[in-house]
Structures are given as C-alpha cells and as structure tokens.
Amino acid sequence: MPGTYSQASLAAHFENTNRRLEQIEAQLALVSEKLGLTFAESTSSVPAEVVELARTGNKLRAMTRYKELTGASTDEARDIVVGL
C-alpha cells in the first residue's frame, strides 16, 4: 500500500543512504586532498566514544554521553547524534 513503510524498509533505506553518504564523503576527501584543500569529516568534532555508540545503534546513550562530555543541551545532543 503506497505511503506505508515498515520499520525494516525504513532501516534499509537509511542504511543505504548512510552508505552512499560515506562513499560521497570519501570521494570528497580524496578530491580535496588532490586539490590541496582541507576536508574535515562530519564526525571530527564529535568524541569518538559518542560516534561509536551512535553507530552501534545506542543513540540514547550517545546523546547522554555527548551531553556529559560537552555540556550540550538535549536538543543539541539529539541533533548531533541524529546527524551521525
């Protein structure tokens, strides 16, 4: 039925989108390097521990840890973690 999405189909869609974004960022980093430009990964300012928690699916713990480490608000932490 059009307009109806399962959790599995959404997860697959986001996984595919994230994989494509990783490939695009890798290509952009390579092009930047060849042109002598600086390229900062989108996660470069986020503590590695937070990135790992988010990537393993523990987004709530990642948000909490980001808040603990940075003093960010809940909204800021959510935006950062969702962006990972």
mmCIF file of the C-alpha atoms, coordinates in Angstrom:
data_MODEL
# 
_entry.id   MODEL 
# 
loop_
_atom_site.group_PDB 
_atom_site.id 
_atom_site.type_symbol 
_atom_site.label_atom_id 
_atom_site.label_alt_id 
_atom_site.label_comp_id 
_atom_site.label_asym_id 
_atom_site.label_entity_id 
_atom_site.label_seq_id 
_atom_site.pdbx_PDB_ins_code 
_atom_site.Cartn_x 
_atom_site.Cartn_y 
_atom_site.Cartn_z 
_atom_site.occupancy 
_atom_site.B_iso_or_equiv 
_atom_site.pdbx_formal_charge 
_atom_site.auth_seq_id 
_atom_site.auth_comp_id 
_atom_site.auth_asym_id 
_atom_site.auth_atom_id 
_atom_site.pdbx_PDB_model_num 
ATOM 1  C CA . MET A 1 1  ? 0.000  0.000  0.000  1.00 0.00 ? 1  MET A CA 1 
ATOM 2  C CA . PRO A 1 2  ? 1.500  3.379  -1.004 1.00 0.00 ? 2  PRO A CA 1 
ATOM 3  C CA . GLY A 1 3  ? 2.597  5.530  1.895  1.00 0.00 ? 3  GLY A CA 1 
ATOM 4  C CA . THR A 1 4  ? 3.001  2.650  4.315  1.00 0.00 ? 4  THR A CA 1 
ATOM 5  C CA . TYR A 1 5  ? 6.512  1.839  5.479  1.00 0.00 ? 5  TYR A CA 1 
ATOM 6  C CA . SER A 1 6  ? 7.710  -0.871 7.795  1.00 0.00 ? 6  SER A CA 1 
ATOM 7  C CA . GLN A 1 7  ? 10.488 -0.433 10.318 1.00 0.00 ? 7  GLN A CA 1 
ATOM 8  C CA . ALA A 1 8  ? 12.598 -2.813 8.261  1.00 0.00 ? 8  ALA A CA 1 
ATOM 9  C CA . SER A 1 9  ? 12.097 -0.931 4.997  1.00 0.00 ? 9  SER A CA 1 
ATOM 10 C CA . LEU A 1 10 ? 12.956 2.381  6.669  1.00 0.00 ? 10 LEU A CA 1 
ATOM 11 C CA . ALA A 1 11 ? 16.045 0.887  8.313  1.00 0.00 ? 11 ALA A CA 1 
ATOM 12 C CA . ALA A 1 12 ? 17.185 -0.492 4.942  1.00 0.00 ? 12 ALA A CA 1 
ATOM 13 C CA . HIS A 1 13 ? 16.590 2.870  3.287  1.00 0.00 ? 13 HIS A CA 1 
ATOM 14 C CA . PHE A 1 14 ? 18.594 4.757  5.927  1.00 0.00 ? 14 PHE A CA 1 
ATOM 15 C CA . GLU A 1 15 ? 21.371 2.170  5.853  1.00 0.00 ? 15 GLU A CA 1 
ATOM 16 C CA . ASN A 1 16 ? 21.621 2.583  2.088  1.00 0.00 ? 16 ASN A CA 1 
ATOM 17 C CA . THR A 1 17 ? 21.557 6.370  2.385  1.00 0.00 ? 17 THR A CA 1 
ATOM 18 C CA . ASN A 1 18 ? 24.263 6.347  5.064  1.00 0.00 ? 18 ASN A CA 1 
ATOM 19 C CA . ARG A 1 19 ? 26.434 4.048  2.958  1.00 0.00 ? 19 ARG A CA 1 
ATOM 20 C CA . ARG A 1 20 ? 26.076 6.382  -0.039 1.00 0.00 ? 20 ARG A CA 1 
ATOM 21 C CA . LEU A 1 21 ? 26.928 9.408  2.095  1.00 0.00 ? 21 LEU A CA 1 
ATOM 22 C CA . GLU A 1 22 ? 30.059 7.664  3.386  1.00 0.00 ? 22 GLU A CA 1 
ATOM 23 C CA . GLN A 1 23 ? 31.120 6.988  -0.205 1.00 0.00 ? 23 GLN A CA 1 
ATOM 24 C CA . ILE A 1 24 ? 30.456 10.604 -1.186 1.00 0.00 ? 24 ILE A CA 1 
ATOM 25 C CA . GLU A 1 25 ? 32.452 11.898 1.787  1.00 0.00 ? 25 GLU A CA 1 
ATOM 26 C CA . ALA A 1 26 ? 35.335 9.559  0.945  1.00 0.00 ? 26 ALA A CA 1 
ATOM 27 C CA . GLN A 1 27 ? 35.338 10.840 -2.624 1.00 0.00 ? 27 GLN A CA 1 
ATOM 28 C CA . LEU A 1 28 ? 35.153 14.444 -1.438 1.00 0.00 ? 28 LEU A CA 1 
ATOM 29 C CA . ALA A 1 29 ? 38.078 13.859 0.910  1.00 0.00 ? 29 ALA A CA 1 
ATOM 30 C CA . LEU A 1 30 ? 40.114 12.421 -1.969 1.00 0.00 ? 30 LEU A CA 1 
ATOM 31 C CA . VAL A 1 31 ? 39.273 15.310 -4.300 1.00 0.00 ? 31 VAL A CA 1 
ATOM 32 C CA . SER A 1 32 ? 40.070 17.814 -1.550 1.00 0.00 ? 32 SER A CA 1 
ATOM 33 C CA . GLU A 1 33 ? 43.418 16.141 -0.927 1.00 0.00 ? 33 GLU A CA 1 
ATOM 34 C CA . LYS A 1 34 ? 44.302 16.219 -4.637 1.00 0.00 ? 34 LYS A CA 1 
ATOM 35 C CA . LEU A 1 35 ? 43.412 19.926 -4.796 1.00 0.00 ? 35 LEU A CA 1 
ATOM 36 C CA . GLY A 1 36 ? 45.321 20.723 -1.619 1.00 0.00 ? 36 GLY A CA 1 
ATOM 37 C CA . LEU A 1 37 ? 42.165 21.671 0.281  1.00 0.00 ? 37 LEU A CA 1 
ATOM 38 C CA . THR A 1 38 ? 41.308 20.895 3.876  1.00 0.00 ? 38 THR A CA 1 
ATOM 39 C CA . PHE A 1 39 ? 38.479 18.441 4.428  1.00 0.00 ? 39 PHE A CA 1 
ATOM 40 C CA . ALA A 1 40 ? 37.107 17.808 7.907  1.00 0.00 ? 40 ALA A CA 1 
ATOM 41 C CA . GLU A 1 41 ? 34.964 14.724 8.355  1.00 0.00 ? 41 GLU A CA 1 
ATOM 42 C CA . SER A 1 42 ? 31.495 15.423 9.689  1.00 0.00 ? 42 SER A CA 1 
ATOM 43 C CA . THR A 1 43 ? 32.304 13.484 12.853 1.00 0.00 ? 43 THR A CA 1 
ATOM 44 C CA . SER A 1 44 ? 35.663 15.144 13.503 1.00 0.00 ? 44 SER A CA 1 
ATOM 45 C CA . SER A 1 45 ? 34.304 17.398 16.254 1.00 0.00 ? 45 SER A CA 1 
ATOM 46 C CA . VAL A 1 46 ? 32.283 14.631 17.938 1.00 0.00 ? 46 VAL A CA 1 
ATOM 47 C CA . PRO A 1 47 ? 34.024 12.491 20.571 1.00 0.00 ? 47 PRO A CA 1 
ATOM 48 C CA . ALA A 1 48 ? 34.886 9.033  19.190 1.00 0.00 ? 48 ALA A CA 1 
ATOM 49 C CA . GLU A 1 49 ? 33.013 7.362  22.052 1.00 0.00 ? 49 GLU A CA 1 
ATOM 50 C CA . VAL A 1 50 ? 29.798 9.141  21.031 1.00 0.00 ? 50 VAL A CA 1 
ATOM 51 C CA . VAL A 1 51 ? 30.279 8.246  17.363 1.00 0.00 ? 51 VAL A CA 1 
ATOM 52 C CA . GLU A 1 52 ? 30.783 4.579  18.262 1.00 0.00 ? 52 GLU A CA 1 
ATOM 53 C CA . LEU A 1 53 ? 27.686 4.500  20.477 1.00 0.00 ? 53 LEU A CA 1 
ATOM 54 C CA . ALA A 1 54 ? 25.571 6.042  17.723 1.00 0.00 ? 54 ALA A CA 1 
ATOM 55 C CA . ARG A 1 55 ? 26.913 3.730  15.032 1.00 0.00 ? 55 ARG A CA 1 
ATOM 56 C CA . THR A 1 56 ? 26.151 0.658  17.127 1.00 0.00 ? 56 THR A CA 1 
ATOM 57 C CA . GLY A 1 57 ? 22.549 1.809  17.479 1.00 0.00 ? 57 GLY A CA 1 
ATOM 58 C CA . ASN A 1 58 ? 22.720 3.095  21.046 1.00 0.00 ? 58 ASN A CA 1 
ATOM 59 C CA . LYS A 1 59 ? 21.545 6.596  20.145 1.00 0.00 ? 59 LYS A CA 1 
ATOM 60 C CA . LEU A 1 60 ? 20.050 7.438  23.539 1.00 0.00 ? 60 LEU A CA 1 
ATOM 61 C CA . ARG A 1 61 ? 23.298 6.579  25.316 1.00 0.00 ? 61 ARG A CA 1 
ATOM 62 C CA . ALA A 1 62 ? 25.224 8.513  22.634 1.00 0.00 ? 62 ALA A CA 1 
ATOM 63 C CA . MET A 1 63 ? 23.093 11.601 23.303 1.00 0.00 ? 63 MET A CA 1 
ATOM 64 C CA . THR A 1 64 ? 23.553 11.254 27.055 1.00 0.00 ? 64 THR A CA 1 
ATOM 65 C CA . ARG A 1 65 ? 27.312 10.806 26.708 1.00 0.00 ? 65 ARG A CA 1 
ATOM 66 C CA . TYR A 1 66 ? 27.583 13.771 24.323 1.00 0.00 ? 66 TYR A CA 1 
ATOM 67 C CA . LYS A 1 67 ? 25.772 15.929 26.869 1.00 0.00 ? 67 LYS A CA 1 
ATOM 68 C CA . GLU A 1 68 ? 28.084 14.708 29.650 1.00 0.00 ? 68 GLU A CA 1 
ATOM 69 C CA . LEU A 1 69 ? 31.230 15.385 27.640 1.00 0.00 ? 69 LEU A CA 1 
ATOM 70 C CA . THR A 1 70 ? 30.272 18.719 26.091 1.00 0.00 ? 70 THR A CA 1 
ATOM 71 C CA . GLY A 1 71 ? 27.634 20.293 28.311 1.00 0.00 ? 71 GLY A CA 1 
ATOM 72 C CA . ALA A 1 72 ? 25.299 20.497 25.313 1.00 0.00 ? 72 ALA A CA 1 
ATOM 73 C CA . SER A 1 73 ? 21.546 20.733 25.672 1.00 0.00 ? 73 SER A CA 1 
ATOM 74 C CA . THR A 1 74 ? 19.299 17.780 24.920 1.00 0.00 ? 74 THR A CA 1 
ATOM 75 C CA . ASP A 1 75 ? 18.250 19.355 21.615 1.00 0.00 ? 75 ASP A CA 1 
ATOM 76 C CA . GLU A 1 76 ? 21.872 19.950 20.581 1.00 0.00 ? 76 GLU A CA 1 
ATOM 77 C CA . ALA A 1 77 ? 22.874 16.414 21.536 1.00 0.00 ? 77 ALA A CA 1 
ATOM 78 C CA . ARG A 1 78 ? 19.933 14.943 19.627 1.00 0.00 ? 78 ARG A CA 1 
ATOM 79 C CA . ASP A 1 79 ? 20.821 16.956 16.506 1.00 0.00 ? 79 ASP A CA 1 
ATOM 80 C CA . ILE A 1 80 ? 24.451 15.830 16.662 1.00 0.00 ? 80 ILE A CA 1 
ATOM 81 C CA . VAL A 1 81 ? 23.624 12.155 17.201 1.00 0.00 ? 81 VAL A CA 1 
ATOM 82 C CA . VAL A 1 82 ? 20.930 12.101 14.514 1.00 0.00 ? 82 VAL A CA 1 
ATOM 83 C CA . GLY A 1 83 ? 23.461 13.649 12.137 1.00 0.00 ? 83 GLY A CA 1 
ATOM 84 C CA . LEU A 1 84 ? 25.874 10.794 12.673 1.00 0.00 ? 84 LEU A CA 1 
# 
